[in-house]
Amino acid sequence: HTATGSSCSTKTSSPIGSSLQRDGDEWFGPARATVGACNTPAGPESAIVVNEVMTSPNAAAGGDSWGEWLEVHNTGAMSVDLQGWTIASGGDTDHVIVTSVVVPAGGYAVLGNGWDPARNGGITPDYNYFTAGTTIELASTDWLELRDASGSVMDVVSWNSSAAVPGSSRALRDAARNNSNAAGSNWGFSTTHFGDGDYGTPGAANGTLSDTPLAIPNRVSFVGRDFNDPLPV
């Protein structure tokens, strides 16, 4: 998590006065700089955390432009409405959530790139952040930032290509621990099938997670007639 109340000078910068820091084997942040002192990962200032990301859908008929999604988890004891919150991502135009998206206490919400389950891999998102001409795209090396309606940073998660495997979401193991590095040990690859066949648990608690992605079966499609079709009369 990141410190509440931080602000960014540009979309591609870290919050002002912050740095990336190391705690044991993991890097975290951006967090308030601690020059000359021990690095201490920030606690969960926000009840809303990024809990799962699907960066490289394999089964979505519409491809990445339809099948990408992110899931947030409300770790608090009260419901949170995301209306007015901002989703930011590297290289993309910030997106402000324009409708009510209530995440119940202990619950989940899926924010996706397309409504149509026939194209998005078989999910029913709680919110579609695709708008005419702009969207949030989850690249193989990227970051996500959530800001509340006041502009305060609530959560920041980043990842590299090692966490972006086709057909498998990357999911959080322990929401009480630092979640800023989705390629780190507190995240894993989903092992539960959903929708049209990819691995993930959109809208539900994360299932068993693996350090390595499971194999994705080959998909074969047939167009036209096959030898079992009746001959014309």
Disulfide bonds with the S-S distance in Angstrom:
none
